[in-house]
């Protein structure tokens, strides 16, 4: 449950919606139901720039997932969707933000909770409760990183290279850095901030240019005697779909951890 002074909601990430948990949510709340999407995902679906779409309480879980999943097609507009989406606010908006923080597709199913019911539901042991303000204020980089492992890893274009692993103190996904040569931390250095891409980096997919970008960056850094390539975890791009189709803006990635590494002299 996401609590807010304006709008409190029961929420589940859209991709985790099942008939079972939908039935459970309907049993504990008769409030109006909606699917909240990022503006970019709504535009990709050709709906509008709005964020919240009212839906029937009997909408199947499969349709909810298709609204969020860029690899799925809605086909003809399914029954049960409101023709007039509205801008999401309060706990409704926080639900999509929380799904993104959990590395899920940035979409959620929400049921509004009445002001009188919210305090009682917040005490329910079967529900995790969080304040909407805490979601909006959360900064994954604020906790910092711990250097947990390091090894020499000779690369095809840079034999004198080391791989360093960092683990966020908040328990998030690990980050990697490749150090090439022995650069002077006090001097300007060549750096690439690279968003990890499984199909591009590892499989050299022809639908991704990340492999060539990474290899080119490593070679260029080695030639320049530069510093290395930081590899932060990216915003999720499911099924190799463009970031905007997933629901993330092109500039939606954040590199706070990389900036902190640089500030620390790495």
CORDAHU-V848136 format. One record per residue. N is the residue number from 0. RES is the residue in three letters. SS is DSSP state (a for helix, b for strand, c for the rest). PSI is psi in degrees with one decimal (999 if undefined). OMEGA is omega in whole degrees, 0 to 359 (* if undefined). Layout:
n=N res=RES ss=SS psi=PSI omega=OMEGA
n=N res=RES ss=SS psi=PSI omega=OMEGA
This chain:
n=0 res=UNK ss=c psi=137.8 omega=179
n=1 res=UNK ss=b psi=117.2 omega=185
n=2 res=UNK ss=b psi=140.2 omega=180
n=3 res=UNK ss=c psi=150.3 omega=179
n=4 res=UNK ss=c psi=-30.9 omega=183
n=5 res=UNK ss=c psi=-61.2 omega=184
n=6 res=UNK ss=c psi=117.3 omega=173
n=7 res=UNK ss=b psi=145.7 omega=184
n=8 res=UNK ss=b psi=154.9 omega=163
n=9 res=UNK ss=b psi=134.7 omega=187
n=10 res=UNK ss=b psi=146.9 omega=172
n=11 res=UNK ss=b psi=138.0 omega=178
n=12 res=UNK ss=b psi=135.9 omega=186
n=13 res=UNK ss=a psi=-39.2 omega=183
n=14 res=UNK ss=a psi=-11.8 omega=179
n=15 res=UNK ss=a psi=3.3 omega=181
n=16 res=UNK ss=c psi=130.1 omega=175
n=17 res=UNK ss=c psi=163.7 omega=178
n=18 res=UNK ss=a psi=-33.6 omega=181
n=19 res=UNK ss=a psi=-49.4 omega=182
n=20 res=UNK ss=a psi=-24.0 omega=174
n=21 res=UNK ss=a psi=-41.6 omega=179
n=22 res=UNK ss=a psi=-39.4 omega=180
n=23 res=UNK ss=a psi=-41.4 omega=179
n=24 res=UNK ss=a psi=-39.9 omega=180
n=25 res=UNK ss=a psi=-29.8 omega=181
n=26 res=UNK ss=a psi=-31.0 omega=184
n=27 res=UNK ss=a psi=-8.4 omega=177
n=28 res=UNK ss=c psi=131.7 omega=177
n=29 res=UNK ss=c psi=13.9 omega=182
n=30 res=UNK ss=c psi=162.8 omega=179
n=31 res=UNK ss=c psi=144.9 omega=184
n=32 res=UNK ss=b psi=143.1 omega=177
n=33 res=UNK ss=b psi=160.3 omega=174
n=34 res=UNK ss=b psi=126.9 omega=181
n=35 res=UNK ss=b psi=128.7 omega=180
n=36 res=UNK ss=b psi=157.3 omega=171
n=37 res=UNK ss=c psi=158.2 omega=179
n=38 res=UNK ss=a psi=-38.3 omega=182
n=39 res=UNK ss=a psi=-37.0 omega=179
n=40 res=UNK ss=a psi=-39.4 omega=178
n=41 res=UNK ss=a psi=-42.3 omega=179
n=42 res=UNK ss=a psi=-40.5 omega=179
n=43 res=UNK ss=a psi=-30.0 omega=178
n=44 res=UNK ss=c psi=-4.8 omega=179
n=45 res=UNK ss=c psi=23.5 omega=182
n=46 res=UNK ss=c psi=-69.0 omega=179
n=47 res=UNK ss=c psi=-174.2 omega=177
n=48 res=UNK ss=c psi=6.9 omega=183
n=49 res=UNK ss=c psi=167.6 omega=185
n=50 res=UNK ss=c psi=-26.1 omega=187
n=51 res=UNK ss=b psi=127.1 omega=182
n=52 res=UNK ss=b psi=115.4 omega=177
n=53 res=UNK ss=b psi=136.7 omega=181
n=54 res=UNK ss=b psi=160.6 omega=177
n=55 res=UNK ss=c psi=144.8 omega=178
n=56 res=UNK ss=c psi=-13.4 omega=179
n=57 res=UNK ss=c psi=11.8 omega=180
n=58 res=UNK ss=c psi=128.8 omega=182
n=59 res=UNK ss=c psi=150.0 omega=179
n=60 res=UNK ss=a psi=-34.0 omega=181
n=61 res=UNK ss=a psi=-36.8 omega=180
n=62 res=UNK ss=a psi=-38.4 omega=178
n=63 res=UNK ss=a psi=-43.7 omega=178
n=64 res=UNK ss=a psi=-41.8 omega=181
n=65 res=UNK ss=a psi=-30.7 omega=177
n=66 res=UNK ss=a psi=-32.7 omega=183
n=67 res=UNK ss=a psi=-25.9 omega=190
n=68 res=UNK ss=c psi=116.2 omega=182
n=69 res=UNK ss=c psi=-16.5 omega=179
n=70 res=UNK ss=c psi=-9.3 omega=183
n=71 res=UNK ss=c psi=155.3 omega=178
n=72 res=UNK ss=c psi=133.4 omega=178
n=73 res=UNK ss=c psi=-21.2 omega=186
n=74 res=UNK ss=c psi=-136.4 omega=174
n=75 res=UNK ss=c psi=145.5 omega=183
n=76 res=UNK ss=c psi=120.4 omega=184
n=77 res=UNK ss=c psi=153.3 omega=177
n=78 res=UNK ss=c psi=149.2 omega=176
n=79 res=UNK ss=c psi=1.5 omega=178
n=80 res=UNK ss=b psi=137.4 omega=177
n=81 res=UNK ss=c psi=137.2 omega=178
n=82 res=UNK ss=c psi=-8.5 omega=184
n=83 res=UNK ss=c psi=81.3 omega=177
n=84 res=UNK ss=c psi=157.4 omega=181
n=85 res=UNK ss=b psi=162.8 omega=179
n=86 res=UNK ss=c psi=134.3 omega=181
n=87 res=UNK ss=c psi=146.0 omega=179
n=88 res=UNK ss=c psi=167.4 omega=173
n=89 res=UNK ss=a psi=-133.3 omega=182
n=90 res=UNK ss=a psi=-28.6 omega=178
n=91 res=UNK ss=a psi=-48.5 omega=179
n=92 res=UNK ss=a psi=-37.3 omega=180
n=93 res=UNK ss=a psi=-28.2 omega=180
n=94 res=UNK ss=a psi=-43.7 omega=178
n=95 res=UNK ss=a psi=-39.1 omega=179
n=96 res=UNK ss=a psi=-39.3 omega=180
n=97 res=UNK ss=a psi=-38.1 omega=177
n=98 res=UNK ss=a psi=-41.1 omega=179
n=99 res=UNK ss=a psi=-42.1 omega=179
n=100 res=UNK ss=a psi=-28.8 omega=180
n=101 res=UNK ss=c psi=8.9 omega=181
n=102 res=UNK ss=c psi=26.6 omega=171
n=103 res=UNK ss=c psi=168.4 omega=173
n=104 res=UNK ss=c psi=138.7 omega=185
n=105 res=UNK ss=c psi=68.2 omega=179
n=106 res=UNK ss=b psi=149.5 omega=183
n=107 res=UNK ss=b psi=153.6 omega=170
n=108 res=UNK ss=b psi=131.3 omega=182
n=109 res=UNK ss=b psi=145.6 omega=173
n=110 res=UNK ss=b psi=125.5 omega=180
n=111 res=UNK ss=b psi=144.3 omega=181
n=112 res=UNK ss=b psi=134.0 omega=179
n=113 res=UNK ss=c psi=153.1 omega=182
n=114 res=UNK ss=a psi=-34.1 omega=181
n=115 res=UNK ss=a psi=-29.1 omega=183
n=116 res=UNK ss=a psi=-24.8 omega=186
n=117 res=UNK ss=a psi=-47.5 omega=181
n=118 res=UNK ss=a psi=-36.2 omega=180
n=119 res=UNK ss=a psi=-43.1 omega=180
n=120 res=UNK ss=a psi=-31.9 omega=180
n=121 res=UNK ss=a psi=-22.1 omega=180
n=122 res=UNK ss=c psi=-3.6 omega=181
n=123 res=UNK ss=c psi=127.2 omega=184
n=124 res=UNK ss=c psi=-21.5 omega=181
n=125 res=UNK ss=c psi=-2.6 omega=182
n=126 res=UNK ss=c psi=134.4 omega=169
n=127 res=UNK ss=c psi=136.9 omega=184
n=128 res=UNK ss=c psi=138.1 omega=180
n=129 res=UNK ss=b psi=148.5 omega=177
n=130 res=UNK ss=b psi=139.0 omega=179
n=131 res=UNK ss=a psi=-37.6 omega=180
n=132 res=UNK ss=a psi=-35.4 omega=180
n=133 res=UNK ss=a psi=-34.3 omega=178
n=134 res=UNK ss=a psi=-46.3 omega=183
n=135 res=UNK ss=a psi=-30.7 omega=183
n=136 res=UNK ss=a psi=-12.4 omega=185
n=137 res=UNK ss=c psi=131.5 omega=178
n=138 res=UNK ss=c psi=108.1 omega=184
n=139 res=UNK ss=c psi=-26.6 omega=183
n=140 res=UNK ss=c psi=-13.9 omega=187
n=141 res=UNK ss=c psi=-32.4 omega=181
n=142 res=UNK ss=c psi=-17.1 omega=179
n=143 res=UNK ss=c psi=-179.8 omega=183
n=144 res=UNK ss=b psi=150.3 omega=173
n=145 res=UNK ss=b psi=133.8 omega=178
n=146 res=UNK ss=b psi=113.6 omega=190
n=147 res=UNK ss=b psi=-21.7 omega=181
n=148 res=UNK ss=b psi=152.9 omega=181
n=149 res=UNK ss=b psi=140.7 omega=179
n=150 res=UNK ss=b psi=150.1 omega=174
n=151 res=UNK ss=b psi=128.5 omega=182
n=152 res=UNK ss=c psi=92.1 omega=178
n=153 res=UNK ss=c psi=130.2 omega=181
n=154 res=UNK ss=b psi=160.4 omega=184
n=155 res=UNK ss=c psi=-38.9 omega=183
n=156 res=UNK ss=c psi=3.2 omega=181
n=157 res=UNK ss=b psi=89.4 omega=183
n=158 res=UNK ss=c psi=-33.6 omega=181
n=159 res=UNK ss=c psi=73.7 omega=184
n=160 res=UNK ss=b psi=147.9 omega=176
n=161 res=UNK ss=b psi=143.7 omega=176
n=162 res=UNK ss=b psi=129.9 omega=180
n=163 res=UNK ss=b psi=131.3 omega=180
n=164 res=UNK ss=b psi=137.4 omega=179
n=165 res=UNK ss=b psi=140.2 omega=179
n=166 res=UNK ss=b psi=124.2 omega=177
n=167 res=UNK ss=b psi=141.6 omega=181
n=168 res=UNK ss=c psi=-15.2 omega=178
n=169 res=UNK ss=c psi=4.4 omega=178
n=170 res=UNK ss=c psi=11.0 omega=180
n=171 res=UNK ss=c psi=-173.6 omega=182
n=172 res=UNK ss=c psi=148.0 omega=180
n=173 res=UNK ss=c psi=154.9 omega=177
n=174 res=UNK ss=b psi=150.5 omega=181
n=175 res=UNK ss=b psi=151.1 omega=174
n=176 res=UNK ss=b psi=139.3 omega=175
n=177 res=UNK ss=b psi=120.3 omega=177
n=178 res=UNK ss=b psi=126.9 omega=182
n=179 res=UNK ss=b psi=124.5 omega=181
n=180 res=UNK ss=c psi=-154.9 omega=179
n=181 res=UNK ss=c psi=71.8 omega=184
n=182 res=UNK ss=c psi=156.8 omega=177
n=183 res=UNK ss=c psi=116.2 omega=182
n=184 res=UNK ss=c psi=-22.9 omega=183
n=185 res=UNK ss=c psi=-10.3 omega=184
n=186 res=UNK ss=c psi=155.5 omega=175
n=187 res=UNK ss=c psi=138.6 omega=182
n=188 res=UNK ss=c psi=158.7 omega=178
n=189 res=UNK ss=c psi=126.8 omega=184
n=190 res=UNK ss=b psi=142.7 omega=170
n=191 res=UNK ss=b psi=128.8 omega=171
n=192 res=UNK ss=b psi=111.0 omega=188
n=193 res=UNK ss=c psi=127.0 omega=176
n=194 res=UNK ss=c psi=120.7 omega=182
n=195 res=UNK ss=c psi=134.7 omega=179
n=196 res=UNK ss=c psi=109.7 omega=185
n=197 res=UNK ss=a psi=-50.1 omega=184
n=198 res=UNK ss=a psi=-32.1 omega=179
n=199 res=UNK ss=a psi=-53.1 omega=184
n=200 res=UNK ss=a psi=-46.0 omega=188
n=201 res=UNK ss=a psi=-42.2 omega=186
n=202 res=UNK ss=c psi=-5.9 omega=181
n=203 res=UNK ss=c psi=44.3 omega=180
n=204 res=UNK ss=c psi=140.0 omega=178
n=205 res=UNK ss=c psi=-9.0 omega=177
n=206 res=UNK ss=c psi=1.3 omega=180
n=207 res=UNK ss=c psi=140.1 omega=177
n=208 res=UNK ss=c psi=10.8 omega=183
n=209 res=UNK ss=a psi=-36.6 omega=181
n=210 res=UNK ss=a psi=-50.6 omega=181
n=211 res=UNK ss=a psi=-37.7 omega=179
n=212 res=UNK ss=a psi=-44.5 omega=181
n=213 res=UNK ss=a psi=-46.8 omega=180
n=214 res=UNK ss=a psi=-40.7 omega=179
n=215 res=UNK ss=a psi=-39.4 omega=180
n=216 res=UNK ss=a psi=-42.3 omega=179
n=217 res=UNK ss=a psi=-43.3 omega=180
n=218 res=UNK ss=a psi=-42.2 omega=181
n=219 res=UNK ss=a psi=-40.5 omega=180
n=220 res=UNK ss=a psi=-40.8 omega=179
n=221 res=UNK ss=a psi=-41.3 omega=180
n=222 res=UNK ss=a psi=-34.9 omega=183
n=223 res=UNK ss=a psi=-2.8 omega=184
n=224 res=UNK ss=c psi=32.5 omega=189
n=225 res=UNK ss=c psi=-161.2 omega=193
n=226 res=UNK ss=c psi=-51.2 omega=182
n=227 res=UNK ss=b psi=-176.6 omega=181
n=228 res=UNK ss=b psi=120.0 omega=177
n=229 res=UNK ss=b psi=139.0 omega=182
n=230 res=UNK ss=b psi=77.4 omega=178
n=231 res=UNK ss=c psi=154.0 omega=174
n=232 res=UNK ss=c psi=140.0 omega=184
n=233 res=UNK ss=c psi=172.5 omega=162
n=234 res=UNK ss=c psi=149.6 omega=188
n=235 res=UNK ss=c psi=136.5 omega=174
n=236 res=UNK ss=c psi=91.9 omega=188
n=237 res=UNK ss=a psi=142.1 omega=178
n=238 res=UNK ss=a psi=30.8 omega=175
n=239 res=UNK ss=a psi=31.0 omega=182
n=240 res=UNK ss=c psi=154.1 omega=176
n=241 res=UNK ss=c psi=147.2 omega=185
n=242 res=UNK ss=a psi=-36.7 omega=182
n=243 res=UNK ss=a psi=-34.4 omega=179
n=244 res=UNK ss=a psi=-34.7 omega=178
n=245 res=UNK ss=a psi=-31.3 omega=182
n=246 res=UNK ss=c psi=9.4 omega=180
n=247 res=UNK ss=c psi=138.1 omega=176
n=248 res=UNK ss=c psi=156.1 omega=179
n=249 res=UNK ss=c psi=-38.4 omega=181
n=250 res=UNK ss=c psi=25.9 omega=185
n=251 res=UNK ss=c psi=-9.9 omega=179
n=252 res=UNK ss=c psi=152.6 omega=181
n=253 res=UNK ss=c psi=141.3 omega=184
n=254 res=UNK ss=c psi=38.6 omega=182
n=255 res=UNK ss=a psi=-39.9 omega=180
n=256 res=UNK ss=a psi=-40.7 omega=180
n=257 res=UNK ss=a psi=-39.7 omega=178
n=258 res=UNK ss=a psi=-38.3 omega=179
n=259 res=UNK ss=a psi=-36.3 omega=176
n=260 res=UNK ss=a psi=-43.5 omega=180
n=261 res=UNK ss=a psi=-40.7 omega=180
n=262 res=UNK ss=a psi=-28.0 omega=181
n=263 res=UNK ss=c psi=-1.7 omega=177
n=264 res=UNK ss=c psi=9.3 omega=179
n=265 res=UNK ss=c psi=999 omega=*
